[in-house]
Amino acid sequence: MPLWKNLLRLLAIALLTPVIFLLGCQSSLIYHPHPYRAEFETMLRGARGQRVTFTTSQGRQTAFYIPPKNVPGGLPRAVWLCFGGNGSLALDWLHFIGAWDENFAYLLVDYPGYGDCEGKPTPGRIRESGNAAFEALARHLQAPPQDLQPRLAVLGHSLGSAAALMAAEDLDVRRGVLLSPFTSMTDMGRIMLGWPLCHLNLHRFDNRKTLRRVAAREGVKFVIFHGVADEVIPVRMGRDLAAAHPKATTFHEVPGAHHNDILSLTRGQIGQAMTALVP
């Protein structure tokens, strides 16, 4: 075989190898699901938590309802739909919600493949789970969805900010707190992989577009917290999201906060923002 053909073949292999690798293992680079450990059951009982089960295209799913401490009966003042980061589980929120308003209730939502949920996550499947979890909660509380919907708010960290915004769009939720949000998954790919490999992204979360649609509704109020020292999602991404919608968002830069400690460092500020958002 002529030398030029060998060189051409080597060049094709060199170009296609990273493409094939990214297409084949992309999910494992984005999502990090794992099951629950035994101690989470103790935490759930301590919070008087209740399992909310439902079925989606991915099979059986389990979310967790944490009732308010100070409301003896009836619907709670607000129900916060909580979505965690790509390496966390829904019940990780139990480390934080005890410091927040005791009149709030929480629906802690896992993604397909995480915790006790079957299936594999994608943007569409995560969106499906958020919507189905709300419908399951309405059945669990024996409340008409139209009575429960005005009480909803969303809370999300990192990947959970994308899930929270999708739930806000679909369920017409107009209040929320976003922690360390990215602008889009393609933008994240540009940071990690550069151009043009970033455009091989198959999981096209786009918080710019989703927030634009949510913010176009009347009375929308979102608060964004982002750590200045965030080593995963640059603070400029949270800043850019807020700057595009100054009437609908309030932005807080958190000096010294990294990606994984922002919840611990701003627990009190998050609670204050949540209380201020709920009338």
Phi and psi restraints in degrees (value plus and minus 20) as a CYANA .aco file:
   2 PRO   PHI     -78.1   -38.1
   2 PRO   PSI     132.4   172.4
   3 LEU   PHI     -79.2   -39.2
   3 LEU   PSI     -59.2   -19.2
   4 TRP   PHI     -85.0   -45.0
   4 TRP   PSI     -52.1   -12.1
   5 LYS   PHI     -90.7   -50.7
   5 LYS   PSI     -58.7   -18.7
   6 ASN   PHI     -82.6   -42.6
   6 ASN   PSI     -61.8   -21.8
   7 LEU   PHI     -85.0   -45.0
   7 LEU   PSI     -59.8   -19.8
   8 LEU   PHI     -84.3   -44.3
   8 LEU   PSI     -60.1   -20.1
   9 ARG   PHI     -84.3   -44.3
   9 ARG   PSI     -63.9   -23.9
  10 LEU   PHI     -82.3   -42.3
  10 LEU   PSI     -59.1   -19.1
  11 LEU   PHI     -84.8   -44.8
  11 LEU   PSI     -61.6   -21.6
  12 ALA   PHI     -83.3   -43.3
  12 ALA   PSI     -61.7   -21.7
  13 ILE   PHI     -83.0   -43.0
  13 ILE   PSI     -62.8   -22.8
  14 ALA   PHI     -83.8   -43.8
  14 ALA   PSI     -55.6   -15.6
  15 LEU   PHI     -98.5   -58.5
  15 LEU   PSI     -57.3   -17.3
  16 LEU   PHI    -102.5   -62.5
  16 LEU   PSI     -46.1    -6.1
  17 THR   PHI     -77.9   -37.9
  17 THR   PSI     -71.4   -31.4
  18 PRO   PHI     -85.5   -45.5
  18 PRO   PSI     -50.2   -10.2
  19 VAL   PHI     -85.1   -45.1
  19 VAL   PSI     -69.7   -29.7
  20 ILE   PHI     -82.3   -42.3
  20 ILE   PSI     -60.8   -20.8
  21 PHE   PHI     -81.2   -41.2
  21 PHE   PSI     -67.0   -27.0
  22 LEU   PHI     -86.6   -46.6
  22 LEU   PSI     -59.7   -19.7
  23 LEU   PHI     -89.1   -49.1
  23 LEU   PSI     -53.1   -13.1
  24 GLY   PHI    -101.3   -61.3
  24 GLY   PSI     -51.2   -11.2
  25 CYS   PHI    -142.4  -102.4
  25 CYS   PSI       0.5    40.5
  26 GLN   PHI     -79.7   -39.7
  26 GLN   PSI     -62.0   -22.0
  27 SER   PHI     -79.9   -39.9
  27 SER   PSI     -60.0   -20.0
  28 SER   PHI     -90.8   -50.8
  28 SER   PSI     -40.1    -0.1
  29 LEU   PHI     -99.9   -59.9
  29 LEU   PSI     -46.6    -6.6
  30 ILE   PHI    -116.4   -76.4
  30 ILE   PSI     -65.5   -25.5
  31 TYR   PHI    -126.5   -86.5
  31 TYR   PSI     123.4   163.4
  32 HIS   PHI    -153.5  -113.5
  32 HIS   PSI      50.4    90.4
  33 PRO   PHI     -93.8   -53.8
  33 PRO   PSI     130.6   170.6
  34 HIS   PHI    -176.8  -136.8
  34 HIS   PSI     140.1   180.1
  35 PRO   PHI    -103.9   -63.9
  35 PRO   PSI     152.5   192.5
  36 TYR   PHI    -100.7   -60.7
  36 TYR   PSI     127.0   167.0
  37 ARG   PHI    -113.2   -73.2
  37 ARG   PSI     145.1   185.1
  38 ALA   PHI     -80.6   -40.6
  38 ALA   PSI     -53.5   -13.5
  39 GLU   PHI     -87.2   -47.2
  39 GLU   PSI     -39.5     0.5
  40 PHE   PHI     -86.4   -46.4
  40 PHE   PSI     -51.5   -11.5
  41 GLU   PHI     -83.3   -43.3
  41 GLU   PSI     -60.3   -20.3
  42 THR   PHI     -84.9   -44.9
  42 THR   PSI     -61.9   -21.9
  43 MET   PHI     -82.4   -42.4
  43 MET   PSI     -60.6   -20.6
  44 LEU   PHI     -84.4   -44.4
  44 LEU   PSI     -63.7   -23.7
  45 ARG   PHI     -83.8   -43.8
  45 ARG   PSI     -59.6   -19.6
  46 GLY   PHI     -83.2   -43.2
  46 GLY   PSI     -48.7    -8.7
  47 ALA   PHI    -113.0   -73.0
  47 ALA   PSI     -12.9    27.1
  48 ARG   PHI      37.0    77.0
  48 ARG   PSI      13.4    53.4
  49 GLY   PHI     -94.4   -54.4
  49 GLY   PSI     133.6   173.6
  50 GLN   PHI    -148.2  -108.2
  50 GLN   PSI     115.8   155.8
  51 ARG   PHI     -94.3   -54.3
  51 ARG   PSI     117.7   157.7
  52 VAL   PHI    -141.2  -101.2
  52 VAL   PSI      88.9   128.9
  53 THR   PHI    -123.9   -83.9
  53 THR   PSI     128.6   168.6
  54 PHE   PHI    -180.7  -140.7
  54 PHE   PSI     151.7   191.7
  55 THR   PHI    -144.3  -104.3
  55 THR   PSI     116.4   156.4
  56 THR   PHI    -144.9  -104.9
  56 THR   PSI    -191.4  -151.4
  57 SER   PHI     -81.7   -41.7
  57 SER   PSI     -37.4     2.6
  58 GLN   PHI    -114.3   -74.3
  58 GLN   PSI     -18.8    21.2
  59 GLY   PHI      85.3   125.3
  59 GLY   PSI    -175.1  -135.1
  60 ARG   PHI     -94.1   -54.1
  60 ARG   PSI     111.8   151.8
  61 GLN   PHI    -143.5  -103.5
  61 GLN   PSI     132.7   172.7
  62 THR   PHI    -153.7  -113.7
  62 THR   PSI     102.8   142.8
  63 ALA   PHI    -131.8   -91.8
  63 ALA   PSI     156.9   196.9
  64 PHE   PHI    -153.9  -113.9
  64 PHE   PSI     107.0   147.0
  65 TYR   PHI    -121.1   -81.1
  65 TYR   PSI     105.1   145.1
  66 ILE   PHI    -130.6   -90.6
  66 ILE   PSI      89.2   129.2
  67 PRO   PHI     -93.6   -53.6
  67 PRO   PSI     140.1   180.1
  68 PRO   PHI     -87.3   -47.3
  68 PRO   PSI     133.2   173.2
  69 LYS   PHI    -100.0   -60.0
  69 LYS   PSI     -50.6   -10.6
  70 ASN   PHI    -131.4   -91.4
  70 ASN   PSI      -2.1    37.9
  71 VAL   PHI    -138.9   -98.9
  71 VAL   PSI      87.3   127.3
  72 PRO   PHI     -88.8   -48.8
  72 PRO   PSI     -50.3   -10.3
  73 GLY   PHI    -181.0  -141.0
  73 GLY   PSI     151.6   191.6
  74 GLY   PHI      59.2    99.2
  74 GLY   PSI    -195.5  -155.5
  75 LEU   PHI     -98.9   -58.9
  75 LEU   PSI     125.5   165.5
  76 PRO   PHI     -91.1   -51.1
  76 PRO   PSI     143.4   183.4
  77 ARG   PHI     -79.0   -39.0
  77 ARG   PSI     -61.1   -21.1
  78 ALA   PHI    -172.4  -132.4
  78 ALA   PSI     127.2   167.2
  79 VAL   PHI    -138.6   -98.6
  79 VAL   PSI      96.9   136.9
  80 TRP   PHI    -112.8   -72.8
  80 TRP   PSI      99.9   139.9
  81 LEU   PHI    -104.3   -64.3
  81 LEU   PSI      97.1   137.1
  82 CYS   PHI    -131.4   -91.4
  82 CYS   PSI     110.8   150.8
  83 PHE   PHI    -148.8  -108.8
  83 PHE   PSI     104.5   144.5
  84 GLY   PHI    -110.7   -70.7
  84 GLY   PSI    -199.6  -159.6
  85 GLY   PHI     -94.6   -54.6
  85 GLY   PSI     157.9   197.9
  86 ASN   PHI     -92.1   -52.1
  86 ASN   PSI     -34.0     6.0
  87 GLY   PHI    -133.5   -93.5
  87 GLY   PSI      -9.1    30.9
  88 SER   PHI    -135.0   -95.0
  88 SER   PSI     149.8   189.8
  89 LEU   PHI    -136.1   -96.1
  89 LEU   PSI     139.4   179.4
  90 ALA   PHI     -76.4   -36.4
  90 ALA   PSI     -60.6   -20.6
  91 LEU   PHI     -94.1   -54.1
  91 LEU   PSI     -26.4    13.6
  92 ASP   PHI     -82.7   -42.7
  92 ASP   PSI     -44.4    -4.4
  93 TRP   PHI     -83.1   -43.1
  93 TRP   PSI     -40.1    -0.1
  94 LEU   PHI     -83.5   -43.5
  94 LEU   PSI     -40.2    -0.2
  95 HIS   PHI     -90.6   -50.6
  95 HIS   PSI     -34.5     5.5
  96 PHE   PHI    -141.7  -101.7
  96 PHE   PSI     -53.5   -13.5
  97 ILE   PHI     -90.0   -50.0
  97 ILE   PSI     -37.9     2.1
  98 GLY   PHI     -84.2   -44.2
  98 GLY   PSI     -39.8     0.2
  99 ALA   PHI    -110.9   -70.9
  99 ALA   PSI     -20.2    19.8
 100 TRP   PHI    -124.2   -84.2
 100 TRP   PSI     159.6   199.6
 101 ASP   PHI     -72.1   -32.1
 101 ASP   PSI     105.3   145.3
 102 GLU   PHI     -92.3   -52.3
 102 GLU   PSI     -29.6    10.4
 103 ASN   PHI    -106.9   -66.9
 103 ASN   PSI     -25.9    14.1
 104 PHE   PHI    -107.0   -67.0
 104 PHE   PSI     128.0   168.0
 105 ALA   PHI    -131.6   -91.6
 105 ALA   PSI     142.5   182.5
 106 TYR   PHI    -157.7  -117.7
 106 TYR   PSI     119.1   159.1
 107 LEU   PHI    -133.8   -93.8
 107 LEU   PSI      91.3   131.3
 108 LEU   PHI    -114.8   -74.8
 108 LEU   PSI      97.3   137.3
 109 VAL   PHI    -130.6   -90.6
 109 VAL   PSI     106.0   146.0
 110 ASP   PHI    -113.2   -73.2
 110 ASP   PSI     139.4   179.4
 111 TYR   PHI    -111.5   -71.5
 111 TYR   PSI     138.4   178.4
 112 PRO   PHI     -73.8   -33.8
 112 PRO   PSI     112.8   152.8
 113 GLY   PHI      71.1   111.1
 113 GLY   PSI     -32.9     7.1
 114 TYR   PHI    -116.9   -76.9
 114 TYR   PSI     126.6   166.6
 115 GLY   PHI      38.0    78.0
 115 GLY   PSI    -141.8  -101.8
 116 ASP   PHI    -118.5   -78.5
 116 ASP   PSI      -3.4    36.6
 117 CYS   PHI    -118.9   -78.9
 117 CYS   PSI     121.2   161.2
 118 GLU   PHI    -107.0   -67.0
 118 GLU   PSI     142.2   182.2
 119 GLY   PHI      80.1   120.1
 119 GLY   PSI    -188.2  -148.2
 120 LYS   PHI    -151.1  -111.1
 120 LYS   PSI     122.8   162.8
 121 PRO   PHI    -102.8   -62.8
 121 PRO   PSI     122.3   162.3
 122 THR   PHI    -165.4  -125.4
 122 THR   PSI     147.8   187.8
 123 PRO   PHI     -75.4   -35.4
 123 PRO   PSI     -64.4   -24.4
 124 GLY   PHI     -85.6   -45.6
 124 GLY   PSI     -58.6   -18.6
 125 ARG   PHI     -92.3   -52.3
 125 ARG   PSI     -54.2   -14.2
 126 ILE   PHI     -86.3   -46.3
 126 ILE   PSI     -61.8   -21.8
 127 ARG   PHI     -80.3   -40.3
 127 ARG   PSI     -64.6   -24.6
 128 GLU   PHI     -79.6   -39.6
 128 GLU   PSI     -62.2   -22.2
 129 SER   PHI     -85.0   -45.0
 129 SER   PSI     -60.7   -20.7
 130 GLY   PHI     -81.1   -41.1
 130 GLY   PSI     -64.2   -24.2
 131 ASN   PHI     -87.2   -47.2
 131 ASN   PSI     -63.6   -23.6
 132 ALA   PHI     -88.2   -48.2
 132 ALA   PSI     -53.2   -13.2
 133 ALA   PHI     -83.7   -43.7
 133 ALA   PSI     -60.7   -20.7
 134 PHE   PHI     -83.2   -43.2
 134 PHE   PSI     -65.2   -25.2
 135 GLU   PHI     -81.9   -41.9
 135 GLU   PSI     -59.3   -19.3
 136 ALA   PHI     -86.5   -46.5
 136 ALA   PSI     -56.7   -16.7
 137 LEU   PHI     -84.8   -44.8
 137 LEU   PSI     -61.6   -21.6
 138 ALA   PHI     -78.2   -38.2
 138 ALA   PSI     -62.4   -22.4
 139 ARG   PHI     -86.3   -46.3
 139 ARG   PSI     -61.0   -21.0
 140 HIS   PHI     -81.6   -41.6
 140 HIS   PSI     -60.3   -20.3
 141 LEU   PHI    -106.7   -66.7
 141 LEU   PSI     -22.4    17.6
 142 GLN   PHI      33.2    73.2
 142 GLN   PSI      26.9    66.9
 143 ALA   PHI    -143.1  -103.1
 143 ALA   PSI     119.8   159.8
 144 PRO   PHI     -81.2   -41.2
 144 PRO   PSI     115.1   155.1
 145 PRO   PHI     -73.4   -33.4
 145 PRO   PSI     -54.8   -14.8
 146 GLN   PHI     -89.0   -49.0
 146 GLN   PSI     -41.7    -1.7
 147 ASP   PHI    -103.0   -63.0
 147 ASP   PSI     -51.1   -11.1
 148 LEU   PHI    -102.7   -62.7
 148 LEU   PSI     -53.9   -13.9
 149 GLN   PHI     -76.8   -36.8
 149 GLN   PSI     -63.1   -23.1
 150 PRO   PHI     -83.8   -43.8
 150 PRO   PSI     -34.1     5.9
 151 ARG   PHI    -112.1   -72.1
 151 ARG   PSI     -21.3    18.7
 152 LEU   PHI    -100.1   -60.1
 152 LEU   PSI     126.5   166.5
 153 ALA   PHI    -164.3  -124.3
 153 ALA   PSI     141.6   181.6
 154 VAL   PHI    -143.0  -103.0
 154 VAL   PSI     129.2   169.2
 155 LEU   PHI    -160.2  -120.2
 155 LEU   PSI     106.6   146.6
 156 GLY   PHI    -166.1  -126.1
 156 GLY   PSI     126.6   166.6
 157 HIS   PHI    -139.5   -99.5
 157 HIS   PSI     108.3   148.3
 158 SER   PHI      39.8    79.8
 158 SER   PSI    -139.3   -99.3
 159 LEU   PHI     -75.3   -35.3
 159 LEU   PSI     -53.2   -13.2
 160 GLY   PHI     -83.9   -43.9
 160 GLY   PSI     -42.4    -2.4
 161 SER   PHI     -86.1   -46.1
 161 SER   PSI     -58.1   -18.1
 162 ALA   PHI     -85.9   -45.9
 162 ALA   PSI     -63.7   -23.7
 163 ALA   PHI     -83.3   -43.3
 163 ALA   PSI     -59.7   -19.7
 164 ALA   PHI     -84.9   -44.9
 164 ALA   PSI     -62.1   -22.1
 165 LEU   PHI     -87.5   -47.5
 165 LEU   PSI     -57.7   -17.7
 166 MET   PHI     -84.4   -44.4
 166 MET   PSI     -61.3   -21.3
 167 ALA   PHI     -84.7   -44.7
 167 ALA   PSI     -59.6   -19.6
 168 ALA   PHI     -81.8   -41.8
 168 ALA   PSI     -61.6   -21.6
 169 GLU   PHI     -84.8   -44.8
 169 GLU   PSI     -67.1   -27.1
 170 ASP   PHI     -94.0   -54.0
 170 ASP   PSI     -54.0   -14.0
 171 LEU   PHI    -121.8   -81.8
 171 LEU   PSI     -14.0    26.0
 172 ASP   PHI      36.2    76.2
 172 ASP   PSI      28.4    68.4
 173 VAL   PHI    -110.4   -70.4
 173 VAL   PSI     112.3   152.3
 174 ARG   PHI    -137.3   -97.3
 174 ARG   PSI      -8.0    32.0
 175 ARG   PHI    -155.5  -115.5
 175 ARG   PSI     120.0   160.0
 176 GLY   PHI    -193.8  -153.8
 176 GLY   PSI     143.7   183.7
 177 VAL   PHI    -145.8  -105.8
 177 VAL   PSI     107.7   147.7
 178 LEU   PHI    -135.7   -95.7
 178 LEU   PSI     112.7   152.7
 179 LEU   PHI    -136.5   -96.5
 179 LEU   PSI     102.7   142.7
 180 SER   PHI      33.3    73.3
 180 SER   PSI      32.9    72.9
 181 PRO   PHI     -99.4   -59.4
 181 PRO   PSI     129.5   169.5
 182 PHE   PHI    -117.7   -77.7
 182 PHE   PSI     141.8   181.8
 183 THR   PHI     -96.4   -56.4
 183 THR   PSI     -71.0   -31.0
 184 SER   PHI    -175.7  -135.7
 184 SER   PSI     139.1   179.1
 185 MET   PHI     -89.1   -49.1
 185 MET   PSI     -48.4    -8.4
 186 THR   PHI     -86.6   -46.6
 186 THR   PSI     -59.4   -19.4
 187 ASP   PHI     -82.7   -42.7
 187 ASP   PSI     -59.5   -19.5
 188 MET   PHI     -83.3   -43.3
 188 MET   PSI     -59.7   -19.7
 189 GLY   PHI     -83.4   -43.4
 189 GLY   PSI     -54.1   -14.1
 190 ARG   PHI     -84.4   -44.4
 190 ARG   PSI     -56.6   -16.6
 191 ILE   PHI     -88.0   -48.0
 191 ILE   PSI     -63.5   -23.5
 192 MET   PHI    -102.4   -62.4
 192 MET   PSI     -56.1   -16.1
 193 LEU   PHI    -139.4   -99.4
 193 LEU   PSI     -39.1     0.9
 194 GLY   PHI      62.6   102.6
 194 GLY   PSI     157.3   197.3
 195 TRP   PHI    -113.3   -73.3
 195 TRP   PSI     120.4   160.4
 196 PRO   PHI    -118.0   -78.0
 196 PRO   PSI     -15.8    24.2
 197 LEU   PHI     -81.8   -41.8
 197 LEU   PSI     -45.7    -5.7
 198 CYS   PHI     -81.0   -41.0
 198 CYS   PSI     -44.7    -4.7
 199 HIS   PHI    -102.3   -62.3
 199 HIS   PSI     -20.1    19.9
 200 LEU   PHI    -101.4   -61.4
 200 LEU   PSI     -19.2    20.8
 201 ASN   PHI     -76.2   -36.2
 201 ASN   PSI     102.5   142.5
 202 LEU   PHI    -118.0   -78.0
 202 LEU   PSI     -31.6     8.4
 203 HIS   PHI    -130.8   -90.8
 203 HIS   PSI      62.0   102.0
 204 ARG   PHI    -108.4   -68.4
 204 ARG   PSI      43.3    83.3
 205 PHE   PHI     -84.3   -44.3
 205 PHE   PSI     112.8   152.8
 206 ASP   PHI    -158.7  -118.7
 206 ASP   PSI      72.9   112.9
 207 ASN   PHI     -89.7   -49.7
 207 ASN   PSI     -45.6    -5.6
 208 ARG   PHI     -79.2   -39.2
 208 ARG   PSI     -71.7   -31.7
 209 LYS   PHI     -87.8   -47.8
 209 LYS   PSI     -63.1   -23.1
 210 THR   PHI     -87.1   -47.1
 210 THR   PSI     -63.9   -23.9
 211 LEU   PHI     -84.2   -44.2
 211 LEU   PSI     -55.5   -15.5
 212 ARG   PHI     -79.8   -39.8
 212 ARG   PSI     -63.2   -23.2
 213 ARG   PHI     -90.5   -50.5
 213 ARG   PSI     -59.2   -19.2
 214 VAL   PHI     -86.9   -46.9
 214 VAL   PSI     -65.2   -25.2
 215 ALA   PHI     -87.8   -47.8
 215 ALA   PSI     -36.9     3.1
 216 ALA   PHI     -93.1   -53.1
 216 ALA   PSI     -32.5     7.5
 217 ARG   PHI    -103.4   -63.4
 217 ARG   PSI     136.4   176.4
 218 GLU   PHI     -92.6   -52.6
 218 GLU   PSI     117.0   157.0
 219 GLY   PHI      57.2    97.2
 219 GLY   PSI      -4.1    35.9
 220 VAL   PHI     -95.1   -55.1
 220 VAL   PSI     113.8   153.8
 221 LYS   PHI    -158.3  -118.3
 221 LYS   PSI      95.7   135.7
 222 PHE   PHI    -143.7  -103.7
 222 PHE   PSI     124.0   164.0
 223 VAL   PHI    -135.1   -95.1
 223 VAL   PSI     111.9   151.9
 224 ILE   PHI    -136.8   -96.8
 224 ILE   PSI     107.8   147.8
 225 PHE   PHI    -132.7   -92.7
 225 PHE   PSI     116.4   156.4
 226 HIS   PHI    -167.0  -127.0
 226 HIS   PSI     111.4   151.4
 227 GLY   PHI     -94.0   -54.0
 227 GLY   PSI     113.0   153.0
 228 VAL   PHI     -83.4   -43.4
 228 VAL   PSI     -52.8   -12.8
 229 ALA   PHI    -115.9   -75.9
 229 ALA   PSI      -1.7    38.3
 230 ASP   PHI     -79.3   -39.3
 230 ASP   PSI      99.3   139.3
 231 GLU   PHI    -115.0   -75.0
 231 GLU   PSI     -23.0    17.0
 232 VAL   PHI    -126.8   -86.8
 232 VAL   PSI     -76.0   -36.0
 233 ILE   PHI    -134.3   -94.3
 233 ILE   PSI      92.8   132.8
 234 PRO   PHI     -79.2   -39.2
 234 PRO   PSI     123.8   163.8
 235 VAL   PHI     -79.5   -39.5
 235 VAL   PSI     -46.4    -6.4
 236 ARG   PHI     -82.1   -42.1
 236 ARG   PSI     -45.4    -5.4
 237 MET   PHI     -89.2   -49.2
 237 MET   PSI     -65.5   -25.5
 238 GLY   PHI     -83.1   -43.1
 238 GLY   PSI     -58.9   -18.9
 239 ARG   PHI     -83.2   -43.2
 239 ARG   PSI     -61.9   -21.9
 240 ASP   PHI     -85.7   -45.7
 240 ASP   PSI     -61.0   -21.0
 241 LEU   PHI     -80.8   -40.8
 241 LEU   PSI     -64.4   -24.4
 242 ALA   PHI     -88.9   -48.9
 242 ALA   PSI     -61.0   -21.0
 243 ALA   PHI     -83.3   -43.3
 243 ALA   PSI     -48.9    -8.9
 244 ALA   PHI     -92.8   -52.8
 244 ALA   PSI     -36.6     3.4
 245 HIS   PHI    -160.2  -120.2
 245 HIS   PSI      45.5    85.5
 246 PRO   PHI     -83.5   -43.5
 246 PRO   PSI     -47.2    -7.2
 247 LYS   PHI     -99.0   -59.0
 247 LYS   PSI     -45.3    -5.3
 248 ALA   PHI    -121.5   -81.5
 248 ALA   PSI     -31.3     8.7
 249 THR   PHI    -151.4  -111.4
 249 THR   PSI     131.8   171.8
 250 THR   PHI    -143.6  -103.6
 250 THR   PSI     111.1   151.1
 251 PHE   PHI    -134.4   -94.4
 251 PHE   PSI     114.1   154.1
 252 HIS   PHI    -145.8  -105.8
 252 HIS   PSI      95.8   135.8
 253 GLU   PHI    -103.0   -63.0
 253 GLU   PSI     116.6   156.6
 254 VAL   PHI    -131.7   -91.7
 254 VAL   PSI      82.8   122.8
 255 PRO   PHI     -79.3   -39.3
 255 PRO   PSI     115.0   155.0
 256 GLY   PHI      60.6   100.6
 256 GLY   PSI     -28.0    12.0
 257 ALA   PHI    -103.3   -63.3
 257 ALA   PSI     115.4   155.4
 258 HIS   PHI    -118.8   -78.8
 258 HIS   PSI    -193.0  -153.0
 259 HIS   PHI     -88.5   -48.5
 259 HIS   PSI     -61.3   -21.3
 260 ASN   PHI    -117.2   -77.2
 260 ASN   PSI     -24.8    15.2
 261 ASP   PHI    -131.8   -91.8
 261 ASP   PSI     -15.0    25.0
 262 ILE   PHI     -84.4   -44.4
 262 ILE   PSI     -55.1   -15.1
 263 LEU   PHI     -84.0   -44.0
 263 LEU   PSI     -63.6   -23.6
 264 SER   PHI     -87.1   -47.1
 264 SER   PSI     -60.5   -20.5
 265 LEU   PHI     -95.8   -55.8
 265 LEU   PSI     -45.9    -5.9
 266 THR   PHI    -137.0   -97.0
 266 THR   PSI      -0.6    39.4
 267 ARG   PHI     -72.4   -32.4
 267 ARG   PSI     -66.1   -26.1
 268 GLY   PHI     -86.5   -46.5
 268 GLY   PSI     -62.2   -22.2
 269 GLN   PHI     -85.8   -45.8
 269 GLN   PSI     -58.0   -18.0
 270 ILE   PHI     -82.7   -42.7
 270 ILE   PSI     -66.0   -26.0
 271 GLY   PHI     -79.5   -39.5
 271 GLY   PSI     -61.7   -21.7
 272 GLN   PHI     -83.3   -43.3
 272 GLN   PSI     -61.3   -21.3
 273 ALA   PHI     -84.9   -44.9
 273 ALA   PSI     -61.0   -21.0
 274 MET   PHI     -82.5   -42.5
 274 MET   PSI     -63.4   -23.4
 275 THR   PHI     -84.1   -44.1
 275 THR   PSI     -60.1   -20.1
 276 ALA   PHI     -87.6   -47.6
 276 ALA   PSI     -48.2    -8.2
 277 LEU   PHI     -97.4   -57.4
 277 LEU   PSI     -43.6    -3.6
 278 VAL   PHI    -115.6   -75.6
 278 VAL   PSI     100.5   140.5
